[in-house]
């Protein structure tokens, strides 16, 4: 084989199978490169010595041409040795990556400089990342990155090997890079251009609860934190929610005098079994989130009102259709609409049944199941009338024709007509896929979204500022246990949560009397929760709670379906939190106790 062909063969092997290099490989290259250079220098010295010897011989036995050929062969062997060393460097310590080799150079630090390697790596990442104009960004910026920037980028790409959501992490990386003031104009300009090319338009959240205005449970807080987080990443967010006559705290006109300047903007009208008109109140937060509240006191008297099936269907149908009509009136058709729990379950149906023509043809509907246990699916009893004149779409979307007993199920409709669903933790996702009555529908959607709930620590610490343990314990004992002066030696136990069977409250109620007697009533137990008055489990719990409260007024108190203005004081003042749950979708309550 000629020297020229041999060199081509080596180069062909070097670029045949590119992949993402790991951080350790990149980091270790400099040290290995120095060894290669030292060995190369040593080879040159040896070559020089050998050349002088062969030269002395050749002066006697060979021509000048023979000397040149011998020296050329030695140089080829030296280059081949260096190439093999480089290949060993990139393959060492990481067998999971395919080989990536090529020409590298040191230009203001360690950089990728082989155009072929860069192009092939760019194509691999482009396929993985699914981002528009990624190749242009990669080719213009990545090949000139300095050592620290390149190592940061390659560390990010390590999640390819681990199967993480690379696109999300990379998008965050690009956003932060575009806002960086220390990286230089080229980095920030190119990153900002790539970010804007791939940035979604408005993402719309439709929710029955949101933030400080109407949160009854964790749903409202989760939606609030999720929208705040997306906004912090530069995403434009729209939130649509009812403007109840009374919010969970019993307040009317609760948007007045808010830190956001809410104002009436327009009316929205829809047709179902009649014409319904909603006043729209609009406000924009400091971080750019656009809030729209729909007001109609007859349709939205309060959150989760006790209505008959027909009235409930009318309420959730009005909410769904009015929300989509509002978006049409605003001339905003979001690429993604996120619906939350059963109250919003009819929204994707109206987006898909032709009620709005093809306006939402390209919109993706994502339904978030904050709690999809049977009692939280929003099931409504079926009495023989399907009330189709109320909601006006295919009743099979809402009523399982093979279900027993038959019932209206808004959650069934949401999952059936949405493009995807998600929930509050990976564990809960698996639980639903295996055990939910709606598992057959859930498993028809590939790769559902699941991410654990949490608490915005910095925001919560601000809210907790000024609350001390003894002060909050004094508040609990004086307000709920009739203490004139606090007794800090008496432990305070609290249960805070929904009163449903899965929360296991009856385990506490069946055993607490014996514990109270054993401790000679030197114990405070506070039960704080909400429930459905039509739920037999809730009724039994309330009966036991009332009995214990009357029997042990200094040791036991039940705060049932009351205002929760003092929840933070309860978390801080409690010595122990009681969580006897049979199953928790996300388990946020435990975090509340921990952070308090």
C-alpha positions, -999 to +999 in steps of 0.1 A: +000+000+000+014+034-009+020+061+018-008+083+003-034+055+003-024+045+038-029+080+051-063+082+034-074+049+050-065+061+085-084+093+080-115+074+068-114+053+100-112+085+120-144+101+107-165+070+102-185+070+135-189+104+152-207+108+186-209+132+215-176+132+235-180+130+273-167+156+297-140+133+310-127+127+274-125+164+266-110+172+300-084+145+296-074+154+261-050+182+271-029+160+293-029+132+267-020+157+240+011+168+259+022+131+261+016+128+224+037+159+217+065+147+240+066+114+223+065+131+189+095+152+199+113+121+211+106+104+178+120+134+160+152+133+180+156+096+173+147+102+137+174+128+135+200+105+150+190+076+128+190+100+098+226+110+106+237+074+109+219+064+077+233+095+061+268+085+069+262+051+054+243+065+024+272+087+016+291+055+009+264+031-003+233+051-014+221+080-034+205+112-021+171+098-033+174+068-010+179+091+020+148+111+013+126+080+009+138+066+042+132+098+061+097+100+046+088+065+057+099+073+093+077+105+093+047+084+081+052+059+110+054+088+135+021+103+122+004+069+124+015+065+160+001+099+170-032+091+153-035+058+172-027+076+204-056+101+197-080+073+190-071+056+223-077+089+241-112+093+228-122+057+233-108+053+268-131+055+299-163+057+278-173+026+258-209+037+256-201+065+231-193+057+195-159+068+183-154+104+175-120+113+161-106+140+139-082+169+137-082+190+169-062+222+175-056+245+204-071+279+196-077+301+226-082+269+246-093+235+234-117+236+205-133+213+179-119+223+146-126+195+121-153+207+098-163+171+090-165+161+126-184+192+135-209+187+107-215+150+116-219+158+153-242+187+144-265+163+124-266+138+153-276+165+178-300+181+154-320+148+152-319+144+190-328+180+198-355+187+172-346+224+171-349+246+140-317+262+127-296+242+151-269+233+125-263+270+117-258+279+153-236+249+159-213+256+129-210+293+137-204+291+175-195+257+188-163+253+167-149+285+182-158+279+218-131+282+244-122+255+269-147+263+297-176+269+273-170+238+254-167+216+285-199+231+298-216+223+265-202+187+264-212+182+300-248+191+290-247+166+262-238+138+286-275+134+292-278+119+258-262+088+272-285+088+302-317+093+282-327+126+299-348+153+282-320+168+263-341+193+243-355+209+275-320+212+292-304+225+260-332+251+255-325+263+291-288+264+283-294+285+251-318+309+269-292+315+297-265+319+271-285+345+252-289+365+284-252+362+295-233+394+297-199+377+300-198+355+269-193+381+243-214+394+215-211+365+191-223+339+217-252+360+230-263+371+195-262+336+180-278+320+210-306+346+211-313+340+174-315+302+180-337+307+210-362+330+191-363+306+162-374+278+185-395+297+210-431+288+212-458+314+210-482+318+239-488+287+260-523+289+274-533+273+308-570+268+315-576+261+352-603+262+378-578+274+404-548+297+403-524+313+427-534+335+456-568+343+441-586+310+440-563+281+452-582+256+472-557+228+471-524+220+455-538+224+419-539+262+420-504+264+436-490+239+411-504+258+381-491+291+396-456+277+401-455+261+367-465+292+349-440+313+369-413+289+360-421+289+323-422+327+323-388+328+340-375+309+310-388+336+287-420+318+276-451+339+270-480+326+292-517+331+292-539+319+321-577+317+319-597+310+350-632+317+364-639+349+384-660+333+411-686+353+430-668+341+462-633+327+463-623+298+487-617+324+514-652+337+511-642+370+495-661+387+467-645+411+442-612+397+452-594+410+421-600+446+432-570+463+449-548+434+438-511+441+432-519+434+395-540+461+380-570+440+368-596+457+347-627+449+327-618+445+290-647+430+271-676+405+270-675+370+256-707+352+245-713+316+237-742+294+227-751+260+243-786+253+255-789+291+257-767+322+253-743+328+281-722+360+285-691+365+305-673+396+316-635+394+310-611+409+335-575+412+323-543+418+341-506+413+335-480+404+361-446+420+364-430+390+348-453+391+318-480+365+325-513+375+311-543+366+332-579+365+320-608+359+345-643+350+332-671+364+354-707+352+354-721+348+389-748+323+378-723+300+362-694+305+386-709+312+421-680+295+439-653+270+433-666+234+430-702+242+440-726+214+449-748+213+418-769+186+401-754+168+371-771+190+345-760+222+362-724+209+366-723+199+329-735+234+320-708+250+342-679+231+328-692+233+292-695+271+296-660+273+310-645+253+282-663+270+253-659+305+267-622+300+272-617+290+235-640+318+223-619+343+243-588+331+225-605+335+192-617+370+201-582+379+211-569+365+179-545+343+198-543+306+188-517+290+211-496+261+199-503+244+232-533+246+255-528+230+290-560+219+307-561+210+344-582+184+361-618+174+353-634+209+354-615+217+322-621+183+307-645+194+279-621+220+264-603+196+240-636+183+228-647+217+216-613+223+201-617+191+180-655+189+172-657+217+147-673+242+171-645+267+161-639+255+126-602+248+120-591+275+145-575+250+168-565+224+141-528+228+148-531+234+186-519+206+209-540+199+240-522+187+271-543+175+300-527+176+334-541+150+359-533+165+393-554+137+409-571+111+388-583+088+416-620+077+409-635+102+433-615+131+416-624+122+380-655+145+382-680+116+377-716+127+376-745+103+380-764+092+349-802+091+352-811+081+316-809+116+301-776+123+284-782+161+284-766+163+250-784+196+244-762+211+272-728+202+260-736+195+223-710+170+211-708+132+208-720+118+241-697+088+238-668+111+245-683+119+279-702+087+288-685+053+285-710+032+266-696+001+281-691+014+316-710+001+346-726+020+361-730+046+335-719+081+344-707+114+329-669+115+332-652+148+321-618+132+327-626+105+302-634+132+276-602+151+284-579+121+279-598+108+249-596+141+230-563+155+242-531+150+223-512+141+255-516+139+292-493+144+321-493+142+359-474+152+390-448+124+394-434+095+375-445+071+403-481+084+400-479+081+362-471+044+365-498+040+391-524+054+368-512+034+338-516+002+358-545+009+382-567+037+369-602+029+356-591+050+326-559+031+321-570+018+287-573+054+274-542+066+292-520+039+277-531+050+242-509+081+245-472+073+241-447+090+264-470+109+288-454+138+307-446+133+344-426+156+367-428+158+405-446+186+423-426+209+444-425+242+463-408+274+452-384+276+481-374+312+479-410+324+475-421+303+504-393+315+527-404+351+520-439+342+531-426+325+562-404+354+572-415+368+606-432+336+617-415+319+647-422+285+662-434+296+696-455+325+682-473+301+659-477+274+685-492+301+708-516+310+680-528+274+676-533+267+713-552+299+719-574+299+688-582+262+686-577+246+720-590+274+743-557+280+761-554+313+779-517+310+780-496+287+758-480+255+772-450+248+750-444+214+766-476+200+751-469+187+715-491+198+686-499+173+660-517+183+628-533+167+597-537+191+567-552+178+535-582+166+517-606+143+536-609+114+512-603+077+517-568+077+501-556+102+527-562+077+555-576+101+580-598+074+596-567+057+608-560+087+630-596+091+642-599+055+652-568+056+674-564+091+687-588+088+716-567+061+732-536+083+727-553+113+743-563+093+773-528+077+776-512+112+777-538+125+801-550+150+775-516+166+774-517+166+736-531+188+709-544+173+677-556+196+649-574+182+618-577+207+590-592+196+557-619+198+531-642+173+515-673+165+495-705+166+516-719+138+494-690+115+500-699+088+526-662+086+538-662+123+544-695+121+563-681+094+586-649+114+593-669+145+601-690+126+626-660+112+644-643+147+643-673+164+659-676+137+685-639+140+695-640+178+695-669+179+719-654+152+742-618+166+743-620+204+736-585+210+750-569+182+730-587+178+697-601+203+671-615+198+637-613+226+611-635+213+583-643+232+551-633+264+567-611+293+555-574+285+554-559+319+559-536+306+586-521+275+570-485+287+572-489+293+609-502+257+613-472+243+594-447+263+615-465+259+649-470+221+646-444+198+663-455+169+641-472+165+608-496+135+603-496+119+569-514+085+570-520+085+533-526+052+515-512+068+484-499+102+474-498+115+438-471+140+445-468+144+483-465+182+485-478+184+521-446+168+534-425+195+517-447+221+533-439+207+568-402+204+559-397+239+547-417+254+577 
